[in-house]
Amino acid sequence: MTTTQEQEPGQAPSRRRLLADLTPLRTSADFRRLWFGGTVSWVGQGMTALAISLQVYEITRSPFSVGLVGLFSLVPLVAFGLYGGAIADTVDRRKLGLSSACGSAVLSVALATAAFTGLRSVWFLYGIVSLQAVCAALISPARSSMIPRLLPPEQLRAANALNSMVMTFGTLVGPSLGGIIVGVGGFQAAYTIDALAFSASLYAMWRLPSMLPDRKGDKRASVLDGLRFLATRPNLRMTFFTDLCAMVLAHPRALFPAIAVLWYGGDARTTGLLVAAPAVGALLGGVLSGWQGRIRHHGQAILVAVACWGTAVAVFGLTRNLWIGLLLLAVAGYSDTVSMIFRNTMMQVAAPDEMRGRLQGVFIVVVAGGPRLGDFLAGSVADLTSPAVAITGGGLACVLAIGLLALYGRGFRRYDAHDPTP
């Protein structure tokens, strides 16, 4: 039985809740505007991502060319992720976020203009995608580093749960809405709506106060200093290791098209269900996050959540019933969100303000690169053996790796939200 002593630091004992804690939205107008602006822009970005893929295919009729869209997005995101964090630890984060949001809005306007003028160039679209990734690599560390300055520490866990809902909602709704809009109004309509959607994010950034990093002295922030800091902070370092266990070892997404046919006798619609199931679970992880406020030992929560992810993936590899499989994928998505909420909270609370941008930069690299490595590993193992071996073996490997990390990271297991130690 959980006691009221395990409430988040600074909170008065309250009745047990199941749904997400909306306190950050009620108490901070700045966070409320940032959250709403992020919701609108995430949906717009999801629309644009699908529209660009559809337009590339319409121009080339080549699935390979469509696949290159992901590559042109991934490389700049990883390359600029670390440097975006270093910049966020050097300059006014409000100005950095505002400039990046302006850049993204200008790129959406460029897409809309090209669509209206009839420009059909796949390399133009690849260039826009790359620049969009650069803007994302700059704005994400700045935005994440702002939140601990807008809210007290006891509200950061709830804020991260609310932000997880924004990302998942945009991922689910954006592409679906984009497909409808492209079908009804063409690419021009989708790109124009995305450009207008950025106005909400721009307004939220404009209304924020100045956000200069709390730096000691005049020393310029460097990527290497951030990595050295992370190397000497075992609890923060473990948050990245645990995430890599899940994303690299037990990430079956690349095999969904194959198993939709081989296991379930389905088609593209079955693949769509398999892709959507973890996202639905992830959204529920944010919506049903109220209970997390009673968790005091965040390291233990992360270890359990990642172990649940690996277990759900391993069992998914053994079942041939579609609905049971979808349920297991939803459980995996739910577990991933729980892990992500506590990981983000630890980084925001335990890290000093002058390092938050660079840690978020490392986070971008892990989040962007980890699943791609997982796709490659799952595909390679499935090619050498079978999809079942790749999925179930990967899930079991994840659980084993988390068990070893739990044995190694005693301090991580004992991490106390009341007395955060990086």
C-alpha positions as CSV (number, residue, x, y, z in Angstrom):
1,M,0.0,0.0,0.0
2,T,1.4,3.4,-1.0
3,T,1.5,6.0,1.7
4,T,1.0,9.7,1.5
5,Q,4.6,10.1,2.4
6,E,5.4,9.1,-1.2
7,Q,3.8,12.1,-2.7
8,E,5.9,14.2,-5.0
9,P,8.2,16.6,-3.1
10,G,6.4,19.7,-2.0
11,Q,2.9,18.4,-2.5
12,A,0.4,18.2,0.3
13,P,-1.2,14.8,0.8
14,S,-4.2,14.5,-1.6
15,R,-6.7,11.9,-2.7
16,R,-5.5,9.2,-5.0
17,R,-5.9,10.1,-8.6
18,L,-5.8,8.1,-11.8
19,L,-6.1,10.7,-14.5
20,A,-3.3,13.1,-15.5
21,D,-2.6,15.9,-13.0
22,L,-3.6,19.2,-14.6
23,T,-2.0,21.4,-11.9
24,P,0.8,22.8,-14.2
25,L,-1.9,24.0,-16.7
26,R,-3.9,25.6,-13.9
27,T,-1.0,27.4,-12.1
28,S,1.2,28.6,-15.0
29,A,-0.1,30.7,-17.8
30,D,3.3,30.4,-19.6
31,F,3.3,26.7,-19.4
32,R,-0.3,26.5,-20.5
33,R,0.4,28.6,-23.6
34,L,3.6,26.5,-24.4
35,W,1.6,23.3,-24.0
36,F,-1.3,24.4,-26.2
37,G,1.1,25.8,-28.8
38,G,3.1,22.6,-28.8
39,T,-0.1,20.6,-29.3
40,V,-1.2,22.6,-32.3
41,S,2.3,22.5,-33.9
42,W,2.8,18.8,-33.3
43,V,-0.4,18.1,-35.1
44,G,0.7,20.4,-37.9
45,Q,4.1,18.7,-38.2
46,G,2.4,15.3,-38.4
47,M,0.3,16.5,-41.2
48,T,3.2,17.9,-43.1
49,A,5.3,14.8,-42.6
50,L,2.7,12.7,-44.2
51,A,2.0,15.2,-47.0
52,I,5.7,15.3,-47.9
53,S,5.9,11.5,-48.1
54,L,2.8,11.5,-50.3
55,Q,4.2,14.2,-52.5
56,V,7.6,12.5,-52.9
57,Y,5.8,9.3,-53.9
58,E,3.6,11.2,-56.3
59,I,6.7,12.7,-58.0
60,T,8.9,9.6,-58.0
61,R,6.6,6.5,-57.6
62,S,9.5,5.1,-55.7
63,P,9.2,3.6,-52.1
64,F,12.9,4.0,-51.8
65,S,12.6,7.8,-52.4
66,V,10.0,8.0,-49.7
67,G,12.3,6.1,-47.4
68,L,15.0,8.7,-48.0
69,V,12.7,11.3,-46.4
70,G,13.4,9.7,-43.0
71,L,17.2,9.6,-43.7
72,F,17.2,13.3,-44.6
73,S,15.4,14.0,-41.4
74,L,17.4,11.7,-39.1
75,V,21.0,12.8,-40.1
76,P,20.5,16.6,-39.3
77,L,18.6,15.8,-36.1
78,V,21.4,13.7,-34.7
79,A,24.2,15.9,-36.1
80,F,22.7,19.1,-34.7
81,G,21.1,17.6,-31.5
82,L,24.2,17.9,-29.3
83,Y,25.0,21.4,-30.6
84,G,21.4,22.5,-30.2
85,G,21.8,21.6,-26.5
86,A,25.0,23.5,-26.2
87,I,23.5,26.6,-27.8
88,A,20.5,26.3,-25.4
89,D,23.0,26.5,-22.5
90,T,24.6,29.6,-23.9
91,V,22.0,32.0,-25.2
92,D,18.5,33.2,-24.1
93,R,16.4,30.1,-24.5
94,R,13.3,32.1,-25.3
95,K,15.0,33.8,-28.2
96,L,16.4,30.5,-29.4
97,G,13.0,28.9,-29.2
98,L,11.4,31.8,-31.0
99,S,14.0,31.9,-33.8
100,S,13.6,28.1,-34.3
101,A,9.8,28.3,-34.4
102,C,10.1,31.2,-36.9
103,G,12.4,29.1,-39.0
104,S,9.9,26.1,-39.0
105,A,7.0,28.5,-39.9
106,V,9.0,29.9,-42.8
107,L,9.8,26.4,-44.1
108,S,6.1,25.6,-44.0
109,V,5.3,28.7,-46.0
110,A,8.0,27.7,-48.5
111,L,6.3,24.3,-48.9
112,A,2.9,25.9,-49.4
113,T,4.3,28.4,-51.9
114,A,6.0,25.7,-53.9
115,A,2.8,23.6,-53.9
116,F,0.7,26.6,-55.2
117,T,3.3,27.4,-57.9
118,G,3.4,23.8,-59.1
119,L,7.0,23.2,-58.2
120,R,7.7,19.4,-58.4
121,S,11.2,18.8,-57.1
122,V,12.0,15.9,-54.8
123,W,15.3,17.5,-53.9
124,F,13.5,20.7,-52.8
125,L,11.4,18.5,-50.5
126,Y,14.5,16.7,-49.1
127,G,16.1,20.1,-48.4
128,I,13.1,21.3,-46.6
129,V,12.9,18.2,-44.5
130,S,16.6,18.5,-43.5
131,L,16.1,22.2,-42.5
132,Q,13.0,21.3,-40.5
133,A,15.1,18.7,-38.6
134,V,17.7,21.4,-37.8
135,C,15.0,23.7,-36.4
136,A,13.7,20.8,-34.3
137,A,17.2,20.0,-33.0
138,L,17.5,23.6,-31.9
139,I,14.0,24.2,-30.4
140,S,13.7,20.9,-28.5
141,P,16.5,21.4,-26.0
142,A,15.5,25.0,-25.5
143,R,11.9,24.2,-24.9
144,S,12.6,21.3,-22.5
145,S,15.1,23.5,-20.5
146,M,12.4,26.2,-20.1
147,I,9.9,24.0,-18.3
148,P,11.9,23.8,-15.0
149,R,12.1,27.6,-15.0
150,L,8.3,27.9,-15.4
151,L,7.2,25.3,-12.8
152,P,8.2,24.3,-9.3
153,P,10.0,20.9,-9.0
154,E,7.0,19.1,-7.6
155,Q,5.0,19.8,-10.8
156,L,7.6,18.7,-13.3
157,R,6.5,15.0,-13.4
158,A,2.9,16.1,-14.1
159,A,4.2,18.5,-16.8
160,N,6.2,15.8,-18.5
161,A,3.1,13.5,-18.5
162,L,1.1,16.3,-20.2
163,N,3.9,16.9,-22.7
164,S,3.9,13.1,-23.5
165,M,0.2,13.4,-24.4
166,V,1.0,16.3,-26.8
167,M,3.6,14.3,-28.7
168,T,1.6,11.1,-28.9
169,F,-1.6,13.0,-29.9
170,G,0.2,14.8,-32.7
171,T,1.7,11.5,-33.9
172,L,-1.7,9.8,-34.0
173,V,-3.9,12.7,-35.2
174,G,-1.5,14.6,-37.4
175,P,-0.9,12.0,-40.1
176,S,-4.6,11.0,-40.2
177,L,-5.7,14.6,-40.5
178,G,-3.0,15.2,-43.1
179,G,-4.3,12.3,-45.3
180,I,-7.8,13.7,-45.2
181,I,-6.7,17.3,-46.0
182,V,-4.4,16.2,-48.8
183,G,-7.3,14.2,-50.2
184,V,-9.8,17.1,-50.0
185,G,-7.7,20.2,-50.6
186,G,-4.3,18.9,-51.9
187,F,-0.8,19.5,-50.7
188,Q,-1.4,23.3,-50.8
189,A,-4.0,23.1,-48.0
190,A,-1.9,20.8,-45.8
191,Y,1.2,23.0,-45.9
192,T,-0.8,26.2,-45.5
193,I,-2.6,24.8,-42.4
194,D,0.8,23.8,-40.9
195,A,2.2,27.3,-41.5
196,L,-0.8,28.8,-39.7
197,A,-0.5,26.2,-36.9
198,F,3.0,27.5,-36.0
199,S,1.4,30.8,-35.0
200,A,0.3,29.2,-31.7
201,S,3.8,28.1,-30.9
202,L,5.2,31.5,-31.9
203,Y,2.7,33.3,-29.7
204,A,3.6,31.0,-26.7
205,M,7.3,31.7,-27.2
206,W,6.8,35.4,-27.6
207,R,4.9,35.7,-24.3
208,L,7.6,33.9,-22.3
209,P,10.0,35.9,-20.1
210,S,13.8,35.9,-20.8
211,M,15.4,32.5,-20.2
212,L,19.1,33.1,-19.9
213,P,20.9,29.9,-18.5
214,D,22.0,30.1,-14.9
215,R,25.7,29.9,-15.8
216,K,28.6,30.4,-13.4
217,G,31.2,32.7,-14.9
218,D,31.5,33.6,-18.6
219,K,32.7,30.3,-19.9
220,R,31.1,29.2,-23.1
221,A,29.0,26.0,-23.0
222,S,30.6,23.2,-25.0
223,V,29.3,19.8,-26.0
224,L,32.4,18.0,-24.5
225,D,31.7,19.6,-21.1
226,G,28.2,18.3,-21.2
227,L,29.4,14.8,-22.1
228,R,32.0,15.0,-19.3
229,F,29.3,16.1,-16.8
230,L,27.1,13.1,-17.9
231,A,30.1,10.7,-17.5
232,T,30.4,11.7,-13.8
233,R,26.7,11.5,-13.0
234,P,25.7,7.9,-12.8
235,N,22.0,8.3,-12.2
236,L,21.5,10.6,-15.2
237,R,23.7,8.4,-17.3
238,M,21.5,5.4,-16.4
239,T,18.4,7.1,-17.8
240,F,20.0,6.9,-21.2
241,F,21.2,3.3,-20.8
242,T,17.7,2.1,-19.8
243,D,16.2,3.8,-22.8
244,L,18.8,2.3,-25.2
245,C,17.9,-1.2,-23.8
246,A,14.3,-0.7,-24.9
247,M,14.8,1.0,-28.2
248,V,17.8,-0.9,-29.5
249,L,17.2,-4.4,-28.2
250,A,13.4,-4.7,-28.3
251,H,12.0,-2.5,-31.1
252,P,9.9,-4.6,-33.5
253,R,8.5,-1.7,-35.6
254,A,10.5,-2.6,-38.7
255,L,9.0,-6.0,-38.8
256,F,5.4,-4.9,-38.7
257,P,4.8,-5.1,-42.5
258,A,6.2,-8.6,-42.6
259,I,4.3,-10.1,-39.6
260,A,1.1,-8.4,-40.7
261,V,1.2,-10.8,-43.7
262,L,3.0,-13.8,-42.2
263,W,1.3,-14.0,-38.8
264,Y,-2.1,-12.5,-39.4
265,G,-2.7,-12.9,-43.1
266,G,-3.4,-9.1,-43.3
267,D,-2.5,-6.2,-45.4
268,A,-1.5,-2.5,-45.1
269,R,-4.5,-1.9,-42.8
270,T,-3.2,-4.6,-40.4
271,T,0.2,-2.9,-40.5
272,G,-1.5,0.4,-39.6
273,L,-3.1,-1.3,-36.6
274,L,0.2,-2.6,-35.4
275,V,1.8,0.8,-35.7
276,A,-1.1,2.5,-34.0
277,A,-1.3,0.2,-31.0
278,P,1.9,1.3,-29.2
279,A,0.9,5.0,-29.8
280,V,-2.6,4.4,-28.3
281,G,-0.9,2.8,-25.3
282,A,1.5,5.7,-25.0
283,L,-1.4,8.2,-25.1
284,L,-3.0,6.3,-22.3
285,G,0.3,6.4,-20.4
286,G,-0.1,10.2,-20.3
287,V,-3.8,10.3,-19.7
288,L,-3.7,7.8,-16.9
289,S,-0.6,9.2,-15.2
290,G,-2.1,10.5,-12.0
291,W,-0.9,7.6,-9.9
292,Q,2.7,8.4,-10.8
293,G,2.7,11.3,-8.4
294,R,2.8,8.9,-5.5
295,I,6.1,7.3,-6.8
296,R,9.1,8.5,-4.9
297,H,11.9,6.2,-6.3
298,H,12.0,7.2,-9.9
299,G,14.9,5.0,-10.8
300,Q,13.0,1.9,-9.7
301,A,10.0,3.1,-11.7
302,I,12.1,3.4,-14.9
303,L,13.6,-0.1,-14.4
304,V,10.2,-1.7,-13.9
305,A,8.7,0.2,-16.8
306,V,11.4,-0.9,-19.3
307,A,11.2,-4.5,-18.0
308,C,7.5,-4.3,-18.7
309,W,8.2,-3.0,-22.2
310,G,10.6,-5.9,-22.9
311,T,8.2,-8.5,-21.5
312,A,5.3,-7.2,-23.5
313,V,7.4,-7.3,-26.7
314,A,8.7,-10.8,-25.9
315,V,5.2,-12.2,-25.4
316,F,4.0,-10.4,-28.5
317,G,6.5,-12.4,-30.5
318,L,4.8,-15.6,-29.3
319,T,1.2,-14.8,-30.0
320,R,-0.6,-15.2,-33.3
321,N,-3.9,-13.6,-32.3
322,L,-4.1,-10.1,-33.7
323,W,-6.1,-8.6,-30.9
324,I,-4.0,-10.0,-28.2
325,G,-0.9,-8.8,-30.1
326,L,-2.4,-5.3,-30.3
327,L,-3.1,-5.3,-26.6
328,L,0.5,-6.3,-25.8
329,L,1.8,-3.6,-28.1
330,A,-0.4,-1.1,-26.3
331,V,1.0,-2.3,-22.9
332,A,4.5,-1.8,-24.3
333,G,3.6,1.8,-25.5
334,Y,2.1,2.6,-22.0
335,S,5.3,1.3,-20.3
336,D,7.4,3.4,-22.6
337,T,5.5,6.6,-21.7
338,V,5.9,5.8,-18.0
339,S,9.6,5.4,-18.4
340,M,9.9,8.6,-20.5
341,I,8.0,10.7,-17.9
342,F,10.3,9.7,-15.1
343,R,13.4,10.0,-17.2
344,N,12.6,13.5,-18.2
345,T,11.7,14.5,-14.7
346,M,15.0,13.2,-13.4
347,M,17.0,15.1,-16.0
348,Q,15.1,18.3,-15.2
349,V,15.3,18.1,-11.5
350,A,18.7,16.5,-10.8
351,A,20.7,18.4,-13.5
352,P,21.8,22.0,-12.9
353,D,20.2,24.6,-15.1
354,E,23.4,25.3,-17.0
355,M,23.5,21.7,-18.2
356,R,19.9,21.0,-19.0
357,G,20.2,22.0,-22.7
358,R,23.1,19.7,-23.4
359,L,21.5,16.8,-21.6
360,Q,18.4,17.3,-23.7
361,G,20.7,17.4,-26.8
362,V,22.0,13.9,-25.8
363,F,18.4,12.9,-25.2
364,I,17.5,13.9,-28.8
365,V,20.4,11.8,-30.2
366,V,19.3,8.8,-28.2
367,V,15.6,9.1,-29.0
368,A,16.3,9.7,-32.7
369,G,19.1,7.2,-33.2
370,G,18.0,4.4,-30.8
371,P,14.9,3.3,-32.6
372,R,16.7,3.4,-36.0
373,L,19.4,1.1,-34.5
374,G,16.6,-1.1,-33.2
375,D,15.0,-1.3,-36.6
376,F,18.3,-2.3,-38.1
377,L,19.0,-5.0,-35.4
378,A,15.5,-6.4,-35.6
379,G,15.6,-6.6,-39.4
380,S,19.0,-8.2,-39.4
381,V,18.1,-10.9,-36.8
382,A,14.8,-11.6,-38.6
383,D,16.7,-12.0,-41.9
384,L,19.1,-14.5,-40.3
385,T,16.5,-16.4,-38.3
386,S,12.8,-15.4,-38.2
387,P,10.6,-12.5,-37.1
388,A,9.5,-14.5,-34.0
389,V,13.1,-15.0,-32.9
390,A,14.0,-11.4,-33.5
391,I,11.0,-10.0,-31.5
392,T,10.9,-12.5,-28.6
393,G,14.7,-12.7,-28.4
394,G,14.9,-8.9,-28.4
395,G,12.3,-8.6,-25.7
396,L,14.1,-11.1,-23.5
397,A,17.4,-9.5,-24.1
398,C,15.9,-6.2,-23.0
399,V,14.7,-7.7,-19.8
400,L,18.0,-9.3,-19.1
401,A,19.9,-6.1,-19.8
402,I,17.6,-4.2,-17.5
403,G,18.2,-6.8,-14.8
404,L,22.0,-6.3,-15.1
405,L,21.6,-2.6,-15.0
406,A,19.5,-2.9,-11.9
407,L,22.2,-4.9,-10.2
408,Y,24.9,-2.5,-11.3
409,G,23.0,0.7,-10.6
410,R,22.3,0.5,-6.9
411,G,22.3,4.3,-6.6
412,F,19.8,4.5,-9.5
413,R,17.5,2.1,-7.7
414,R,17.7,4.2,-4.6
415,Y,17.2,7.5,-6.4
416,D,14.8,9.6,-4.2
417,A,12.7,12.3,-5.8
418,H,12.7,14.1,-2.4
419,D,16.5,14.3,-2.5
420,P,17.5,14.1,-6.2
421,T,21.1,13.1,-6.9
422,P,22.5,13.2,-10.4
